[in-house]
C-alpha cells in the first residue's frame, strides 16, 4: 500500500508519500480500506516532535493520523464476520496509522457509517464532531443566548455555529478574511465578522444593539479571545477548547478568573459520563449528522499531498475539517 511516513520530526516536507507493507489485523481487529483520513492540528505538533495532549511521541518512522473512514476488507482472529464489507469510521485513539490506504484498528472502536454520510463527513464527525459534542455540554444554549464563535470557519467552529442556531440562539461568527466570513454567513451565523479588522468588536456591539454575549466558544485565544471576553455580559461564559492564536505547540490559553473554563480533556469526559465517555460523544456526533442537524464542512486533499494539507492548516488556510483521500 501507499502511506505517508514521517522519518524525522520537523517541517511538513518531512511527510513522505511512499510504499510500505500492508498491515495485517490481529485478534479482535479489522483492516480498513481507507477512503478518508482526518488531519488534526495536533498532528502538526506531533510532526514537529511536540507531543501535545498525547502521552508520548510515536516511534519513528511512523504513519501519522488517528481518524479513518472506509470499508472493512479483512478481519483478525475472533472478529465478528458481520463487519466484513461494512462502511465504517473509527478514531484510532493514541495509535497512529491513519494517513494510509489501509489501516488496522480494534473492532470495538468501529462505528458503522449512517447511509446519509459520505466517508469524509463521517471522519470529520468522529473527531471534530466528537469534540464539538463535548464542548456544548458546558453551556445551556437557547433562544435567549448570544453565542460568539471565533474561528467559525474551522471544523469545530462550523459545527458550533450550526448547533447554536439549532438551539435558537443569536450567533456571531468570527473568521479571517472575506472568503471565510462569507462561508460563515452562508453557514447560518446571524453576523459574520473578519477578526483581522481592528473594529470587529464595535461591529458586534452595533449588531447586538445593547445585548451582550452570553457564551464564547473559544478555540483561538490571544487577542481575539481578549476582545471576545470583553463582550460578555454578567454571568457570561468563556469556554476554552484550544488556543491556536497563541500557538498550541508552546503557548498558553487566555483565561479570566470566574469567567473562563477549559473544557477539553478529562473534564469533558467526566461530563459525558457512561462506561465509555469518548464513545458516547462519538455516537452523539454521528447521530446529529445522520439527522441532518449538523453538517461538517470538509476540505479535501489527496493523500500524497499531506504536506500541503499540514502547511495549509498551520497557516490558517483551510475551511472546515481537513481530510486526506487516498
C-alpha positions in Angstrom: 0.0 0.0 0.0 0.9 3.7 -0.1 1.1 5.7 3.1 2.5 8.9 4.5 5.5 8.3 6.7 7.5 10.5 9.0 11.1 9.5 9.3 12.3 12.6 11.3 10.5 15.2 13.3 10.4 18.6 11.6 8.6 20.6 8.9 5.8 19.5 6.7 8.2 18.4 4.0 9.2 15.5 6.2 5.9 13.8 5.4 6.8 11.3 2.7 4.4 9.5 0.4 5.9 6.0 -0.1 5.1 2.4 -0.5 5.0 0.2 2.7 3.9 -3.3 3.6 0.2 -3.9 4.0 -0.8 -4.1 7.7 -2.4 -7.3 9.0 -5.2 -7.2 11.6 -4.6 -9.1 14.8 -7.1 -10.8 17.1 -10.2 -8.7 17.6 -9.1 -6.2 14.9 -10.2 -5.2 11.4 -8.4 -3.8 8.5 -10.0 -0.8 6.8 -9.5 0.2 3.2 -9.3 3.9 3.9 -11.4 6.3 1.9 -10.8 9.4 4.2 -8.3 10.2 6.9 -8.7 13.1 9.3 -6.0 15.7 9.8 -5.8 17.4 13.2 -3.9 20.4 14.4 -2.3 18.0 17.0 -0.9 16.1 14.0 1.2 19.1 13.1 2.6 19.4 16.6 3.5 15.7 16.7 5.2 16.0 13.3 7.5 18.6 14.8 8.2 16.5 17.8 5.8 18.1 20.3 3.6 15.5 21.9 0.8 18.0 22.9 -2.0 16.2 24.6 -0.7 12.7 23.8 1.1 10.6 26.5 4.3 10.2 24.3 5.7 10.8 20.9 5.4 7.9 18.4 8.5 5.9 17.5 9.9 6.8 14.1 9.3 6.1 11.3 5.6 6.4 11.9 2.4 6.8 9.8 0.5 9.7 11.3 -3.2 10.1 11.6 -5.7 8.9 14.2 -9.1 9.2 12.3 -10.2 7.0 9.4 -13.3 6.0 7.5 -13.5 3.4 4.8 -14.6 -0.2 4.1 -13.6 -3.2 6.2 -11.6 -5.6 3.9 -10.0 -8.0 6.3 -10.7 -9.5 9.8 -8.4 -10.6 12.6 -9.0 -13.8 14.5 -12.1 -13.7 16.6 -13.6 -10.6 14.9 -17.3 -11.0 14.0 -17.7 -11.7 10.3 -20.6 -9.2 10.1 -18.0 -6.4 9.9 -16.6 -7.5 6.6 -17.6 -5.1 3.8 -19.1 -2.6 6.2 -18.7 1.2 5.7 -17.1 2.2 9.0 -15.4 5.1 10.8 -13.1 4.9 13.8 -10.9 7.1 15.9 -7.7 5.1 16.4 -7.0 6.6 19.9 -3.3 7.0 20.7 -2.3 4.7 17.9 -1.1 6.3 14.6 -1.6 4.8 11.1 -4.4 6.8 9.5 -2.6 8.5 6.6 -2.6 5.4 4.5 -4.5 3.3 2.0 -5.0 0.6 4.7 -5.3 1.0 8.5 -5.8 -1.5 11.3 -7.8 -0.9 14.4 -9.8 -2.8 17.1 -13.3 -3.8 16.1 -14.5 -2.2 19.4 -13.6 1.2 18.0 -15.7 0.9 14.9 -19.0 2.7 14.1 -21.0 1.8 11.0 -21.4 4.9 8.9 -25.0 6.1 8.6 -26.2 5.8 5.0 -26.6 9.6 4.7 -23.0 10.4 5.3 -20.0 10.1 3.0 -16.6 8.9 4.2 -15.1 12.4 4.6 -18.2 13.7 6.6 -18.0 10.6 8.8 -14.3 11.0 9.6 -15.0 14.7 10.4 -17.7 13.8 12.9 -15.7 11.0 14.6 -13.0 13.6 15.7 -14.2 17.1 15.2 -17.8 16.3 15.8 -17.0 14.3 18.9 -15.1 17.3 20.4 -18.0 19.6 19.5 -20.4 17.4 21.4 -18.1 17.5 24.3 -17.8 21.3 24.3 -21.5 22.1 24.1 -22.1 20.1 27.3 -20.8 23.1 29.2 -23.3 25.7 28.1 -27.1 25.8 28.1 -27.8 27.5 24.7 -31.3 28.6 23.8 -33.3 31.4 22.2 -32.1 34.0 24.8 -28.4 33.1 24.2 -26.0 35.2 22.2 -23.1 32.9 21.1 -19.8 34.1 19.8 -17.6 31.6 17.9 -14.1 32.6 17.0 -12.6 30.6 14.1 -16.1 29.9 13.0 -15.0 28.7 9.5 -12.9 25.9 11.1 -14.1 22.3 11.6 -15.3 22.7 15.1 -16.4 26.3 14.6 -18.7 25.4 11.7 -20.4 22.8 13.9 -20.7 25.1 16.9 -22.5 27.7 14.7 -25.0 25.1 13.5 -25.5 23.8 17.0 -26.3 27.2 18.4 -28.6 28.1 15.5 -30.5 24.9 16.0 -31.0 25.9 19.6 -32.5 29.2 18.6 -29.5 31.4 19.7 -28.2 34.6 18.1 -24.9 33.6 16.6 -21.8 35.8 15.9 -19.1 34.0 13.9 -15.6 35.3 13.5 -13.2 34.3 10.7 -10.1 35.6 9.0 -10.6 37.2 5.6 -13.6 37.7 3.3 -13.8 34.2 1.8 -14.0 32.7 5.3 -16.5 35.2 6.6 -18.7 34.6 3.6 -18.7 30.9 4.4 -19.6 31.6 8.0 -22.5 33.7 6.9 -23.7 31.1 4.5 -23.4 28.5 7.3 -26.1 30.3 9.3 -24.4 32.9 11.5 -26.5 36.0 12.2 -23.4 38.1 11.8 -20.1 37.1 10.3 -17.1 39.4 11.1 -13.5 39.4 10.0 -11.4 39.3 13.2 -8.5 40.8 11.2 -10.4 44.1 11.2 -9.5 46.0 14.4 -13.0 47.4 14.6 -14.7 43.9 14.7 -15.8 44.3 18.4 -17.6 47.6 17.6 -19.4 45.9 14.7 -20.6 43.1 17.0 -21.8 45.7 19.6 -23.6 47.6 16.9 -25.3 44.5 15.6 -26.4 43.4 19.1 -27.9 46.8 19.9 -27.4 46.7 23.6 -27.5 42.9 24.1 -24.3 41.2 25.4 -22.7 38.0 24.5 -23.6 35.1 26.8 -21.2 32.4 25.6 -17.8 32.5 23.8 -16.8 29.1 22.4 -13.0 29.8 22.1 -10.5 27.7 20.2 -8.3 30.6 19.3 -7.0 32.5 22.3 -4.7 35.5 22.1 -6.0 39.0 21.2 -9.2 37.6 19.7 -10.1 35.9 23.0 -9.4 39.1 25.0 -11.7 41.1 22.8 -14.4 38.4 22.8 -14.3 38.1 26.6 -14.8 41.9 26.8 -18.1 41.5 25.0 -19.5 39.1 27.6 -22.3 40.3 29.9 -22.7 39.5 33.6 -22.7 35.7 34.1 -21.3 35.1 30.6 -19.1 32.1 29.9 -15.8 31.8 28.1 -15.4 28.1 27.2 -11.8 27.3 26.1 -11.0 24.3 24.0 -7.9 25.5 22.2 -5.6 28.4 21.7 -4.3 28.2 18.1 -3.9 32.0 18.0 -1.1 31.7 20.6 0.5 28.7 19.0 -0.8 25.5 20.6 2.6 24.0 20.4 4.1 26.2 23.1 1.5 28.8 24.0 -0.9 29.2 26.9 -4.7 29.8 26.8 -6.2 33.2 27.7 -8.1 32.7 30.9 -10.1 35.1 33.1 -10.8 34.1 36.7 -14.5 33.4 37.3 -15.3 33.7 33.6 -13.2 31.2 31.7 -13.3 27.4 31.8 -11.2 24.9 30.0 -13.5 22.2 28.6 -11.2 19.6 27.0 -9.5 16.6 28.4 -10.7 14.7 31.5 -13.3 17.3 32.4 -15.1 16.8 29.1 -15.1 13.0 29.6 -16.4 13.3 33.1 -19.3 15.5 31.9 -20.1 13.0 29.1 -20.4 10.1 31.7 -21.1 6.5 31.0 -18.7 3.5 30.8 -17.1 4.8 27.7 -17.5 8.6 27.6 -15.5 9.0 24.3 -17.7 6.6 22.5 -20.8 8.3 24.0 -19.7 11.6 22.3 -18.9 9.8 19.0 -22.4 8.3 18.9 -23.9 11.7 19.6 -21.9 13.4 16.9 -22.8 10.7 14.3 -26.4 10.8 15.2 -26.6 14.6 14.8 -25.0 14.3 11.4 -27.3 11.5 10.3 -30.3 13.5 11.3 -29.0 16.4 9.2 -28.8 18.7 12.2 -25.0 19.1 11.9 -23.2 19.1 8.6 -19.4 19.2 8.7 -17.5 21.5 6.4 -14.7 19.4 4.8 -11.6 20.5 2.8 -10.1 17.5 0.9 -6.5 16.9 -0.1 -5.1 13.8 -1.9 -3.2 11.5 0.4 0.0 12.2 -1.5 -0.4 15.9 -0.6 -0.4 15.5 3.2 2.5 18.0 3.5 0.4 20.6 1.7 -2.5 19.9 4.0 -0.3 20.4 7.0 1.0 23.7 5.7 -2.4 25.0 4.9 -3.7 24.0 8.4 -0.8 25.7 10.1 -1.2 28.8 8.0 -4.9 29.0 8.7 -5.6 28.5 5.0 -8.3 25.9 5.4 -12.0 25.9 5.8 -13.6 23.1 7.8 -12.2 19.8 8.6 -9.1 18.8 6.7 -9.3 15.3 5.2 -6.9 13.2 3.1 -8.3 10.9 0.5 -6.2 8.0 -0.9 
